[in-house]
Amino acid sequence: MFPATAPAALIIATLLDDPRTLAAARWERRAGERPLRAELLNWVAAFADLARLDATEQLGTPQDVAATRAARVALHSRVAPFCENDDPQVREAAVAATALLLADPLLASSIPRHAPLVRTVLATSADSSYRWIARERLAAWGEDVEGLVAAEDERRATLAKAGGVAEDPWDEGQEAAMRWLAEQPVDTAAEELPGRRHPDWTATEPALLSDPAAPSEPAPEEPVAVPGSRPGHQGPWRIARGEERAEWTFTPFVGVGPLHFGMTLEEIIDALDEQPTVTSHSHDGGRQQLVHADFAATGIRVLFGDDRLGCVAVNALDGPQVRLDDVPLTGCVPSRLGDWLLHRTARPSFSVAGDPICTDLGLAIRSQWAGDIMLTRPLFLLHEWRDLWHSLPQEEWNFA
């Protein structure tokens, strides 16, 4: 919504009282639905986390850092009243933001008032990032956290053991382990907040319940886009040359190029300044819903959930070149790009068609025919689209 600056934080804090922030939806990178008010408070928590970074870790100019830290007192006065809110998600987010804001020396006198809430609300949360904040802040305030650390270690060990049993088809306890895991509350921690990624947060992906990964291998060679068809060549399988492709960037779970997830079709048309060549609809309970729209001139397909943009598929032959760490993702040899991505990603997985999916990026790589060869067709996804089998319409699976 805004860069993590002091003025932006103060604006967001001012919005917390607005009744429209009670609207619930899926926000950013956290599992499940929550009120917008809770997500804004999570943003403030991430901002407060940035404000307490060491000087060597800080981003921005010294003036920006000073303004960030100076805003904490004003933010505390806006956030603290929500620490006893009736909504548990708002209450947890407010306590987390408050606990991090209390790193300001000027707010030290408020620590005794908030410490009990940190222990009773955050330390018992299903959200592992909140539990981490509880342990870290209570320890910094000189309180005993030995029991909290032991409980977290036991939680992880139990999850890991149950996960191992659930993945073993020969274990007699597999069914019981799977039932137990299904009954556990979902860890709603964001995969990565705008602040810092703390190594002892418990991630939600099932892969983390299995055995540790094998020792890392040397990184494979970086992929390169195929050179494209020779100048003057025409035909249905013509591959655009590098200089002919638009250059796009993407921000995981936010958007790609000029498009942002959550856009309507009309907003996409305005952003691309192009009318769709094809649109597809479904009829659910008598209500017509958008499925996808193709923009041939741009070389993309946009896919919708509840009439809002949830996935962007880039045509391998003539779509824009989208880069990750300056490495091209469009129009590459699939095996080479797949090897590079799977080495890079923290939590790789595969679709039923064998497409590599980078769950920590919201990125999947499908293959598309270009005459006698196959080229990469990247898909940029929201969280809930990562299960490609259930998310992608038949028209996308049949796209050749």
Steps between C-alpha positions, in 0.01 A plus 500: 500500500774746602877484542603445861549865586402692811233712323344186350495331841330799659239508223425130546474543878246777442290264286465238774183656644325509164206253509582392145810325637265242654457346153648149496691347209831333419781749539861481386680176589315372807278194495126536538276803519539785745362853539688768313555662841703196609707511184572870539614428855725226362647758265569729797663206680731443204579873494579492873728203440688696234532796738698297750755359256865557580668784316686255275168342394299815447367597162470859380676819595587593860215752482255225400619279786468785749146579378404133523610477861350837592158382379478217752352702786218635282438155353479348849226741600295393196568125518488424874121550538444200272693264729177401675281500191219243489622359167782252579682567171498875557603448863797277409622737227469799733692330780772397254535853364497648850764259627734598217430872540597472868861464387500881505666614827236773539234228534682288758258602775218324310674162498359375836148574378538311173728212600214286640308537171809402302522181705131410499407610147812466284679210669194277456415606144478257208709753308868410535619853426293628794645229725849605391424864585377389844816304577735765363333797669444332837864392507608855414290626792677263738213253544537123519429340159648155568154342504400671174817382326449145623136504385602622154767228469246237604245634251749474215617155600142373519411648161813356342434153644136502392600627157747216456238242595239660274735475202582132561238280328636193687460647846194367684449842658487690169124552503494616862795736435329650198181557700697660782685731262174601334360597841790730584439874465647651186813707557392838367848653503585693186757318291701819498408831658635831372727497806730211578470129444579333832655153467308351791154580370317178421403491134166357393608292203466120539847458350646632824352203687711252303865404533764773461613566147812341366823706504477782250648445157684758292263747337414407140577736217265793468242455224492726198212578267516340157618750237169507312418447134726640233417852379217501248375154593121477528257223589298363791810388689695822466697573819548866588856620526625660822480855371138444398380398845383742767704484821289435809583459866295317759447529871398166656133491597458865399513512122699483178575781257219757511254248647417449866315205644141583585445717192170484313493441125426868441803602705719257304375643171590850620845388619584325172314748275374199307174314458499123561487279191329215688300485823364191672223478759350236727150480643492418870160496667355718226774761541739561212865523603814580304740211450772648283575763237771498234688812391667401174692822438660488845545124490336405829200317641340629820300261719238596753351388830178673605554736204834617643845441354664199664748372241694634201631257237764636261509367145831325433514608136429872516420600858698749707832394647458473875819469704589363841839613633564623144446146369238464222192288567324526162595296195778291657582129481269350768747252649772760547270759656336230714835383637603857584170583670484181703852565628406857590157458663448419866192281448481344152206288394351366177162505333336179380649577157851526646516879486738643761330731749690741724261537790710769665473719191156429361659381177435193285672407175293326235622395156365616166565363153690711249503276195725207586632643826362586841543839669416628846163661567524662847191532719490759777258400774327605815528264799174321444592426137804287582295180468504520121287191449200656673574863412572505127208465256498233233582759235836566666588133534417453130702805393770384261 
